Amino acid sequence: MRLHQGYAAKWGADLPEAKPGIATRHSRDFVLATAWGNAVGLTVAAMIPCLRLYAFLGQKLAQPKIPEHAIERRDLHRQQ
């Protein structure tokens, strides 16, 4: 969470005031409903689209050909 807070401060975003969009709310509700009444395996399966998106975005942000993106290489290494 420190990484999120650090970038939010850097970009002037107010995280406590941020509101999730409709697609985010539906996705969250789906995962929570799945987790509430099903086995762990189904919960993991419900999370896969989100995990794949995070992996895709992370790979894109880590590409050196992006001239001025906000995540610097040293920040990526610091989190490992």
VEXKOLDREN-847849 format. One record per atom (N, C-alpha, C): atom name; x, z, y; residue number from 1. Coordinates in steps of 0.05 Angstrom, whole numbers. Layout:
[CA, [X, Z, Y], NUM],
...
***
This chain:
[N, [16, 0, -24], 1],
[CA, [0, 0, 0], 1],
[C, [17, 0, 25], 1],
[N, [41, 11, 23], 2],
[CA, [59, 11, 47], 2],
[C, [66, -17, 56], 2],
[N, [69, -36, 37], 3],
[CA, [75, -63, 44], 3],
[C, [51, -75, 60], 3],
[N, [27, -70, 51], 4],
[CA, [3, -80, 65], 4],
[C, [1, -68, 93], 4],
[N, [6, -42, 95], 5],
[CA, [4, -29, 121], 5],
[C, [25, -38, 140], 5],
[N, [49, -43, 129], 6],
[CA, [71, -53, 146], 6],
[C, [65, -81, 158], 6],
[N, [55, -99, 141], 7],
[CA, [49, -125, 151], 7],
[C, [24, -125, 169], 7],
[N, [5, -108, 163], 8],
[CA, [-19, -106, 181], 8],
[C, [-10, -97, 209], 8],
[N, [8, -78, 210], 9],
[CA, [18, -69, 236], 9],
[C, [33, -91, 250], 9],
[N, [50, -105, 235], 10],
[CA, [66, -127, 246], 10],
[C, [48, -149, 257], 10],
[N, [26, -154, 244], 11],
[CA, [8, -176, 253], 11],
[C, [-14, -166, 271], 11],
[N, [-15, -140, 277], 12],
[CA, [-36, -129, 294], 12],
[C, [-64, -127, 281], 12],
[N, [-64, -125, 255], 13],
[CA, [-90, -123, 241], 13],
[C, [-97, -94, 237], 13],
[N, [-122, -87, 239], 14],
[CA, [-132, -60, 236], 14],
[C, [-145, -58, 208], 14],
[N, [-130, -49, 188], 15],
[CA, [-140, -48, 161], 15],
[C, [-165, -31, 158], 15],
[N, [-166, -7, 170], 16],
[CA, [-191, 9, 166], 16],
[C, [-216, -5, 176], 16],
[N, [-213, -23, 196], 17],
[CA, [-236, -37, 207], 17],
[C, [-241, -64, 193], 17],
[N, [-224, -72, 175], 18],
[CA, [-227, -98, 162], 18],
[C, [-251, -96, 142], 18],
[N, [-267, -117, 142], 19],
[CA, [-290, -118, 125], 19],
[C, [-287, -141, 104], 19],
[N, [-291, -135, 79], 20],
[CA, [-288, -157, 59], 20],
[C, [-310, -178, 62], 20],
[N, [-303, -202, 56], 21],
[CA, [-323, -224, 57], 21],
[C, [-341, -223, 33], 21],
[N, [-362, -240, 34], 22],
[CA, [-382, -240, 12], 22],
[C, [-370, -246, -15], 22],
[N, [-352, -266, -16], 23],
[CA, [-340, -272, -42], 23],
[C, [-323, -249, -53], 23],
[N, [-309, -235, -36], 24],
[CA, [-294, -212, -44], 24],
[C, [-312, -190, -54], 24],
[N, [-334, -185, -40], 25],
[CA, [-353, -164, -49], 25],
[C, [-365, -171, -76], 25],
[N, [-373, -196, -80], 26],
[CA, [-385, -204, -105], 26],
[C, [-364, -201, -128], 26],
[N, [-340, -209, -123], 27],
[CA, [-319, -207, -143], 27],
[C, [-314, -178, -150], 27],
[N, [-312, -161, -130], 28],
[CA, [-308, -133, -135], 28],
[C, [-331, -120, -150], 28],
[N, [-355, -127, -142], 29],
[CA, [-378, -116, -156], 29],
[C, [-379, -125, -185], 29],
[N, [-372, -150, -190], 30],
[CA, [-371, -160, -218], 30],
[C, [-351, -144, -235], 30],
[N, [-327, -141, -224], 31],
[CA, [-306, -126, -239], 31],
[C, [-315, -97, -244], 31],
[N, [-326, -84, -223], 32],
[CA, [-335, -56, -226], 32],
[C, [-357, -54, -247], 32],
[N, [-377, -73, -246], 33],
[CA, [-399, -72, -265], 33],
[C, [-388, -76, -294], 33],
[N, [-369, -94, -296], 34],
[CA, [-357, -100, -323], 34],
[C, [-342, -75, -333], 34],
[N, [-327, -63, -315], 35],
[CA, [-311, -39, -323], 35],
[C, [-329, -15, -330], 35],
[N, [-352, -13, -317], 36],
[CA, [-369, 10, -321], 36],
[C, [-381, 11, -349], 36],
[N, [-388, -12, -360], 37],
[CA, [-403, -11, -385], 37],
[C, [-391, -26, -408], 37],
[N, [-366, -33, -406], 38],
[CA, [-354, -49, -427], 38],
[C, [-326, -39, -435], 38],
[N, [-315, -52, -455], 39],
[CA, [-288, -44, -465], 39],
[C, [-267, -53, -445], 39],
[N, [-243, -41, -448], 40],
[CA, [-221, -47, -430], 40],
[C, [-214, -77, -431], 40],
[N, [-215, -89, -454], 41],
[CA, [-209, -118, -456], 41],
[C, [-226, -135, -439], 41],
[N, [-252, -129, -438], 42],
[CA, [-270, -145, -420], 42],
[C, [-264, -140, -391], 42],
[N, [-256, -116, -384], 43],
[CA, [-249, -110, -357], 43],
[C, [-224, -126, -349], 43],
[N, [-205, -126, -366], 44],
[CA, [-181, -142, -360], 44],
[C, [-188, -172, -357], 44],
[N, [-205, -182, -375], 45],
[CA, [-214, -210, -373], 45],
[C, [-228, -215, -346], 45],
[N, [-244, -196, -337], 46],
[CA, [-258, -199, -311], 46],
[C, [-239, -200, -288], 46],
[N, [-216, -187, -291], 47],
[CA, [-196, -186, -270], 47],
[C, [-177, -210, -269], 47],
[N, [-177, -226, -290], 48],
[CA, [-158, -249, -292], 48],
[C, [-159, -268, -268], 48],
[N, [-183, -277, -259], 49],
[CA, [-182, -295, -236], 49],
[C, [-168, -284, -211], 49],
[N, [-172, -259, -206], 50],
[CA, [-159, -246, -183], 50],
[C, [-129, -245, -187], 50],
[N, [-121, -237, -211], 51],
[CA, [-92, -235, -218], 51],
[C, [-79, -262, -216], 51],
[N, [-92, -283, -225], 52],
[CA, [-81, -310, -223], 52],
[C, [-78, -319, -194], 52],
[N, [-97, -312, -178], 53],
[CA, [-96, -319, -150], 53],
[C, [-72, -305, -136], 53],
[N, [-69, -279, -142], 54],
[CA, [-46, -264, -131], 54],
[C, [-20, -276, -140], 54],
[N, [-18, -284, -165], 55],
[CA, [7, -296, -175], 55],
[C, [12, -322, -161], 55],
[N, [-8, -339, -157], 56],
[CA, [-5, -365, -144], 56],
[C, [4, -361, -115], 56],
[N, [-10, -343, -101], 57],
[CA, [-3, -338, -73], 57],
[C, [26, -327, -70], 57],
[N, [33, -309, -88], 58],
[CA, [60, -298, -87], 58],
[C, [81, -319, -92], 58],
[N, [76, -337, -110], 59],
[CA, [95, -359, -115], 59],
[C, [97, -377, -91], 59],
[N, [75, -383, -79], 60],
[CA, [76, -401, -55], 60],
[C, [90, -387, -32], 60],
[N, [85, -362, -27], 61],
[CA, [98, -348, -5], 61],
[C, [128, -344, -10], 61],
[N, [136, -344, -35], 62],
[CA, [165, -339, -42], 62],
[C, [181, -365, -40], 62],
[N, [168, -388, -37], 63],
[CA, [183, -413, -36], 63],
[C, [199, -415, -10], 63],
[N, [225, -422, -13], 64],
[CA, [242, -423, 10], 64],
[C, [236, -446, 29], 64],
[N, [221, -466, 21], 65],
[CA, [216, -489, 38], 65],
[C, [196, -483, 60], 65],
[N, [183, -460, 60], 66],
[CA, [165, -453, 81], 66],
[C, [182, -442, 104], 66],
[N, [183, -457, 127], 67],
[CA, [202, -450, 148], 67],
[C, [199, -422, 160], 67],
[N, [175, -415, 167], 68],
[CA, [171, -389, 181], 68],
[C, [147, -374, 170], 68],
[N, [148, -366, 145], 69],
[CA, [126, -350, 135], 69],
[C, [132, -321, 139], 69],
[N, [112, -304, 138], 70],
[CA, [114, -276, 146], 70],
[C, [129, -259, 126], 70],
[N, [129, -266, 101], 71],
[CA, [143, -249, 81], 71],
[C, [172, -259, 78], 71],
[N, [190, -241, 85], 72],
[CA, [218, -248, 84], 72],
[C, [229, -240, 56], 72],
[N, [249, -254, 48], 73],
[CA, [261, -250, 21], 73],
[C, [269, -221, 17], 73],
[N, [280, -208, 37], 74],
[CA, [289, -180, 34], 74],
[C, [265, -162, 29], 74],
[N, [242, -168, 39], 75],
[CA, [218, -152, 34], 75],
[C, [210, -154, 5], 75],
[N, [212, -178, -7], 76],
[CA, [205, -183, -35], 76],
[C, [224, -167, -53], 76],
[N, [250, -168, -46], 77],
[CA, [269, -153, -63], 77],
[C, [266, -123, -61], 77],
[N, [259, -114, -38], 78],
[CA, [256, -85, -33], 78],
[C, [234, -73, -50], 78],
[N, [213, -89, -56], 79],
[CA, [190, -79, -71], 79],
[C, [195, -77, -101], 79],
[N, [216, -90, -111], 80],
[CA, [221, -92, -140], 80],
[C, [233, -67, -151], 80],
***
